[in-house]
């Protein structure tokens, strides 16, 4: 029996929020529809934040209103505070994601708040989500390195994760927001975190800034992680982190996992088609490799 790895597709939110141009709402809806048709069952679709800071996500309510009701699909909305949470609930999100950071410098640049303030927001909102029947998860950004403070001690990430776990998230994610991690670092942090979380599942989020994302994802899976974030075409980045290029490409990740004997439930061919379609809508190439090369070559006829 193949081990199953869950993919959380973040392209429609984390991917598009860093694009210089705003993708029209109907095209966002088509992108999400294509991803769901390919087999994706958790999709980050919107960010309920100040549209002046992230104008690419200003149509969050319109996107949610245009999505088909699918009980087998989790539509994830990013929220940073109570106001964002209330918007996400009203819009019909079935899952919310929140964010804190492993350093105060990054928390201030990314969210305009300290680590303590972002943890307090999580501690306020998580119980409200539970009461409303909404799944709630939280991410620790810059878990492997910060553009402003440099190295991040694993002990700091573990301490923050333990505090977040007390509010009973469906999972906690560690993010390599600026793409500095290497596989040995991933293995070490995951192996320390898993026993510290009292059964709360761990998810990993990797950026490919230094071409290590697929290797890091493999290291995380081998260390016991069952859920990974990725972005179709490898688009994205962090608008508040210098030189932070795209997320690990979903099709690159899927190719590696499927060829390594893991099951995801996602159709690679449809995913490649979606990445190529997105490339046409953007009017420029997507970073992923598998969308260019295709899947494993079929044997040619003799």
N, C-alpha and C positions, 0 to 999 in steps of 0.2 A: 504494500500500500504506500502510495506516494505521500510525502509530507506536504501539507498545504500551506502556502504563504499567501497572506492577504495583502492586496495592493490597495493603498489609498491614493486615488488619483487627485493630485493637487493643481493640475494645469489650469483649470478654469478660474482658480483664485490665485494661488501663489505664483503660477506661471504668468498669467495675464497682468497681474498687478505691477509688474516691472516693465511692461511693454511701453515704449514711448507713445504709441498710438492706442486709442481706446477701441476695442473690438465692439461692434454694434451688438445690442442685446439679442437680436434674432440669431446672429452668428454664434454667440455664446451658447444659446439654447441648442443650436444644432450641434455644436461641439460636445456638449454634455450628452445629448441624445446618441451621438455616434459612440461615445465612450461606454455608455450603458449598453448599447447594442453589442459592443465588443465583449461584454461580460463584466465590466467594472461594477462593483456594488457599493462602494463608498467613494463619494466624489465631493471634494471641496468646491462649492459652487459660488460662494460670495463672501465678502468681508463687510461686516456691519460696523464700519469705522467712519470717521469724519471724511466725507467725500473731498474736502479741500486738501487733505493730506494724501489720499489715494483716489484720484479722480477715476481711475480705471474701474473702480468698484462702486461707483455712484449709483448704479442701477441694480443694487442688490435685491430690493423688493420686486422689481420688474422681472428679474431672472427667476426668483422663487415662484412668482405668480405664473410664469410660463412653463414651469416644469410639470411633467405628468406625475400624478400620484402613483408611486410605486412602493408598495409595502416591503419589497425585497431590496430596495435601494435606500441608503442613508445619504441624504443631502446635507453636507456639513457647512455650517457658517462660522466664520471666525468672528469672535467678539473679544473686546478688550475691557469692557466695563459694563455697568448695569444698563446704561442707555443702549449699548449695542446688543445686550442680551434681550432686552424688551423688544427691540426691532426684530431680532431673529425669531423670537417666539411668535410675534404677530405675523411674520412672513411665512411661518410654517416649517422652519428648520426642524429636522428630526434628530440632529446632532449638532452640538456646538464644540468648537475648539477654542481654547484660550492659550495665552502665551505668557511666560515669564522669561527671564534670562539668567544666565550664569554669572553675569557681571553687571554692576550698576551702570557702568558707562554705556553699555549697549542697551540696557533697559531704558535709560533716559533718552538715547537717540531714537530708539525704535518705538517706544510707547509713551515717552514723556513722563515716566514714573520710575520710582526706585524698585528694586527687587521686592522689598517689603510691601510696597503699595500694590504691586501686581499679584503677589501671593494673597494679600488681603482681598483683592477683587475676586480671585479664584475662590477663596473661602466663603465669600458672600454669595457668589453666583452658583457654585456647584450644588448646594442644597436646593436652590430655587429650580434648577434644571431637573434634579431628581424628582421634586414634587410635581413638576409639569410633565413628567414622563419623557424627558428629553435626555439623550445620551450626552455626557459631558466628558471631554478629555482635555489634556493640557500638555503643552510642549515647553521644554527648556531650551531656549535658543543659545547659540554660541557655546554649546557644551564641550566642544573640543578645542576652542581657541577663539579669542576675541580680537577684532581689528583695532581696539583701543587699549586693551589691557594685556594682550599677548596670551601667554599660556594660562589655561584654566585648570586648577587642581581637581582631580576626580573627586576628592573629598567634598568640595564645594557642591558639585553636581549631585552627589549622593545626599548631602544634607538637604538641599532644596527638594529633591525628589521625595524624600521621606516626609517632608512637611506637606507637599502636594498630595501624597497618597492618603493622608489622613481624611481628606474630603471625598474619598472614594470615587476617583475617576474611572471610566471604563478602561483607560490606559494612560500611561505617561510616555511622551515621546522625547527623545534626545535629538537635537538638531545640530548638524555641522553646517551652520548658517553661512560660513564664509569658505567652506571647502578646504579646510586645512588638515583634516584627519587622515590617518593612515591605518591600514588593517590591524596592526598590532595594538594601536591605541583603542580602536573600536572594541576589539576582543577583551582587552583589559577592563574597560569601563563597563561593558555589558555584563561581564562575569562578576563584577563588584556590585552592580546595581540590582540584578535579578533577585538575589537573596535579601536585599535591603527593602524591597517593595511590598513585602507581606502578601504576595499573590497578585498584585496589580500588574497587568500585562505591560510589556515594554514595546514601544514602536520606535523606529529609527527613520530619520529624515536627513538625506545626504545631498550636498551640492557638488557639482563636478568642476569646480573652479580650477583645481589642479589635477584633473583627470584621474581621481582616485575613487570616485563615487561607486562604481560597480564593484570594485574590489572591497570597498568598505561594506557595501550591502551584503556581499557574500560572507565576509567576516562576521557580521551581525547575525546572519542566519545560522552560521555554524556555531555561534556562541549561545543560541537558543531563542533568538527573536523570531516572531511569527508574523509580524506586520511591518510593512515598509511603505513609505511615501515615495511617490515619483510623479513626474510631469510629462505628459505626452509631448514628444518632440524634443524634450530636454529644455523647454523654455522656462524662463523665470529668473529668479535671483532675489535679492533683498534690496529694496530701494534705499534702505538706510545703512547698508553695509558697503563700504568702498570695494569696488572690483569683484563683488559677489555675483558671479555668473550663474548660469542655469542650474536647475535641479537635475538629479539623475533622470535620464530619459526612460519613460515607462517601457518603451519597446526594447531598449538596450537591456534594461533590468529583466524584462520578461524573457528575452532570448537566453540570457545567462541562466536564469532559474529553470526554464523548461529543459534546456540542454543538460542541466545538472541533475535532473530527476525530480524537480519540485513541481507541484501543481498549483495553478493560480485561478483557473476557471476563465481566463481571458484569452480571446482569440488573437494571436499575434498578427495574422494577416489583416484583420480588420483594424487593429491598432496602427499598423504601418500605413494603411490607407488613410486613417484619420490624421496621422502626423503629416502626410503629404498634402491632404486637404487643408490642414491648418497652415502649412507653408504657403499655399496659394493665397489664402485669405490675408496672411501677413505681408505678402509680397516680398519675402526674403527667406533664405534657408533656415530651417530649424537645426539646432546643434547636434541632434542625435545621429548615431552612426548606422543603426539598423534600418532606419527609415530610408537611408541612402543605399545600403548594400542589400537589403532584403533579408529574409530568413535563411535557414540552412538550404543550400542548393539541392534541388531535386536531381535524381540521377537521370541523365539524358538517355534518350532511346538509342539503342545500338545501331 
